[in-house]
Amino acid sequence: MTTILVIYHSQSGNTKKMAESVSSGINTVDNVIANLKAAGEATIKDLRHCDGIAIGSPEYFGYMSGMIKDFFDRTYEIASSNIKEFGKPYVLFVSAGNDGQNTCVQVERICLGFSFKKVHEPIISRGEITESILQQCFEMGQTIAAGCDLGIY
């Protein structure tokens, strides 16, 4: 069974809605399951045992959520000791109050350190979460799930 780890942080509920939509898309692909976790609950074990990762963060002051950064901080030392094991495909979604661009830049920079491979352009929701954004998240989930299941990534 292929597993995609979906980590997110959400205070307003917006990023959680996006994460749930990504997870729903993942779960539509046969032989693939989403492991949906709040960033504070996700562990190195979750990262080690997934085939891909979806990262969801709100934008705070032009930066990622502290809980997303905390996840990276807690897992990097172990991951960096075996980069081949952790060079996984990833996707990113951001709930932004501003433009979300710097949040993406900062997350993508950290993902390079993990040797993660970006397989989809980030989805940025500016303001309210719309049905269109949720559909894009759903489709992004399907994309990473299908690619991981087929061994494309």
ABEGO torsion letter per residue (X at the ends): XBBBBBBBBBAAGAAAAAAAAAAAAAAABBGBBBBBBBAAABBAAAAAABABBBBBBBBBGGBBBAAAAAAAAAAAAAAAABAAAABBBBBBBBBBABAGAAAAAAAAAAAAAAGBBBABBBBBBBEBBBAAAAAAAAAAAAAAAAAAAAGAX
